[in-house]
Structure formats: structure tokens, C-alpha cells
């Protein structure tokens, strides 16, 4: 990842989850001009990057049960 992109990502990760979700939506919306093959290739590359981070121990994962439980708790207010 280029240095500037790493800095932006680092700053974004300090944002609240709501702000990160809004930013993610804006970024994803900006990809609407891609054809389906380009879009799929970007997701394949992202999945590979995340997998490498998990293998290297530079990232952690959260079981889906925990993620959905948190979302459920938030939706209940």
C-alpha cells in the first residue's frame, strides 16, 4: 500500500464506526463506474490482502457471531 493511502487508512480507522461506514459507502459508491469484472477483481485482491494480514499476524478477525450480536444489540438501542 502506498504511503499516503496507509496514512489515510490509519486515520480512517480512528473514526467512529458510523463515520467509517459512511466513508466506506462513499468509496464504494465511487466504484459504480467499474464493470462487474473489475469490481470482482478488486474484491479478490482485497480478500487476498486481508488473508495475508491474518497470516502475518498484523490483523485479527472477529467471529461472525460476535459481529452479528453487536449489530443486534445496537439496533435494539
Phi and psi in degrees as a GROMACS rama.xvg file:
@    title "Ramachandran Plot"
@    xaxis  label "Phi"
@    yaxis  label "Psi"
@TYPE xy
-64.4035  154.801  UNK-2
-56.2003  -48.7124  UNK-3
-60.9593  -42.2772  UNK-4
-63.4115  -39.3641  UNK-5
-62.9969  -40.304  UNK-6
-64.2715  -43.8096  UNK-7
-63.1882  -44.9469  UNK-8
-61.9212  -41.9821  UNK-9
-61.3874  -43.6471  UNK-10
-64.9401  -42.1486  UNK-11
-62.6479  -36.1094  UNK-12
-69.4049  -13.5788  UNK-13
-86.6027  -9.26743  UNK-14
-77.051  161.72  UNK-15
-63.8889  159.91  UNK-16
-61.4825  -35.2386  UNK-17
-65.3204  -42.7748  UNK-18
-67.159  -40.0891  UNK-19
-63.7486  -40.125  UNK-20
-63.8564  -42.2455  UNK-21
-63.7093  -42.081  UNK-22
-64.1147  -43.9348  UNK-23
-59.8564  -42.1391  UNK-24
-61.9831  -44.4954  UNK-25
-61.8001  -42.3562  UNK-26
-66.482  -43.3319  UNK-27
-64.9357  -39.9861  UNK-28
-60.6332  -31.1603  UNK-29
-71.2705  -11.9355  UNK-30
-91.4756  2.14154  UNK-31
-58.3095  -21.6514  UNK-32
-78.9354  -9.56082  UNK-33
-75.4805  147.791  UNK-34
-79.6286  161.984  UNK-35
-55.672  -35.9934  UNK-36
-66.7196  -40.9986  UNK-37
-64.9598  -42.607  UNK-38
-61.646  -46.6058  UNK-39
-63.1717  -40.9315  UNK-40
-61.5345  -39.6274  UNK-41
-62.76  -39.9693  UNK-42
-68.6287  -37.1523  UNK-43
-62.1398  -44.1544  UNK-44
-64.1552  -40.6303  UNK-45
-65.2471  -42.5049  UNK-46
-62.3453  -41.2662  UNK-47
-64.2863  -40.9977  UNK-48
-62.2929  -45.586  UNK-49
-64.6423  -39.7506  UNK-50
-61.6668  -44.1496  UNK-51
-62.1416  -38.9494  UNK-52
-63.5764  -41.4511  UNK-53
-63.6945  -44.7604  UNK-54
-61.6477  -38.447  UNK-55
-79.2154  -11.0375  UNK-56
79.8654  14.5487  UNK-57
-93.478  -0.354479  UNK-58
-143.404  157.893  UNK-59
-123.26  162.679  UNK-60
-116.619  160.67  UNK-61
-122.558  127.221  UNK-62
-57.1941  142.426  UNK-63
-58.4066  -32.6749  UNK-64
-59.4215  -40.9977  UNK-65
-67.6325  -42.1242  UNK-66
-60.7413  -48.8892  UNK-67
-67.6159  -34.2995  UNK-68
-64.4191  -41.3601  UNK-69
-63.6393  -44.6589  UNK-70
-62.579  -41.0182  UNK-71
-63.0826  -43.8642  UNK-72
-62.6423  -40.4607  UNK-73
-65.6691  -39.7594  UNK-74
-69.1207  -22.5467  UNK-75
-84.3262  -9.96625  UNK-76
